[in-house]
Amino acid sequence: MHKYTISSYLLAVTAVFLVLIFHLLPAALAGLAVYVLTLKLARHLPKNMNRVAQKVALGVVVVCVITCLTSVSASIWSFIGSSHGIAALLATVVDTLGSLRRTLPASVADVLPTTIEGLRQQLAEMLGEHVQKISVVGMESIKVFAHILLGMVVGGMAAVHHFREHDTAPAFIGALRSRLRNLTAAFDKVVFAQVKISALNTALTAAYLLVALPLFDIHLPMATILVLLTFAVGMLPVVGNLVSNTLIVVISLGVSPGVGIASLLFLILIHKAEYFMNARIVGHEVQATAWELLSAMLLLEAVFGITGLVAAPVVYAWIKAEAKEQGMI
């Protein structure tokens, strides 16, 4: 293996560790998303454009991609903060817990919150020291948003630079571009697979909430919002599924204990199957077996926490692509 290739691998490994250690994964994912989407859209541009026109067209594509991604993020944030979104779900959960207080033993009922503020306080207490790490308000959220925005800009600039002539590039730069090419290919495959997983999970949840329960004349409050929330948070491995499942079970208990138990059993089945669906679908895209991906997810989660869990499929797919390129497997 050439010394320039070895140097590019060392730099790539260092970059991965720095991204995970310094919590820059949102910025890295945002940048990769803009880069990949820009390259996909740019392929449809006319081939006979001069250099200046091509740069202008690519700039327009980058701006459109960043605008669309930002708009989607803003829409999700608006949905979370709206009176018909998470706020309404919290109100429904509090009402359900209030009705449960009258049927549960006093020792259990005293623990349940009676207001939305009480529910938020108990959630914060349960999260303990980790609440600062995942908080979506305050200075931390501003910093994360700034990182994501900068990541998008960097990804767009890298996409524009991608279409320049590289025939005379130094060997080391060529090796780095090879690492980037394999990374973006792995990212493209894994993200597409994760969308399919979230869509499948949402379809099963919608079939249960909007079809199966109404057949038995059971209409769960906020069912449509719960389905939309399931898809939105389904892009987050494990954590997102846990949030949506908890809300569905609590609201189901407000209808009847039997519906609550049925929802719990149904969602446990989905939750347990998601690990294997994740590994199987992602594994098909990157040509890796289920045990390989599960091992990578467990290892990176143990070392880097939730950040490592989210990054594991992309990182492993990238490593395997590099190993194949070098003829190691």
Secondary structure, DSSP 8 states (H G I E B T S, - for coil): --HHHHHHHHHHHHHHHHHHHTT-HHHHHHHHHHHHHHHHHHTTS-TT--HHHHHHHHHHHHHHHHHHHHHHHHHHHHHHHSTTTHHHHHHHHHHHHHHHHTTS-HHHHTTS-SSHHHHHHHHHHHHGGGHHHH--SHHHHHHHHHHHHHHHHHHHHHHHHHTS--TT--HHHHHHHHHHHHHHHHHHHHHHHHHHHHHHHHHHHHIIIIIIHHHTT---TTHHHHHHHHHHHTTSTTHHHHHHHHHHHHHHHHH-HHHHHHHHHHHHHHHHHHHHHHHHHHHHHHT--HHHHHHHHHHHHHHHTHHHHHHHHHHHHHHHHHHHHTT--
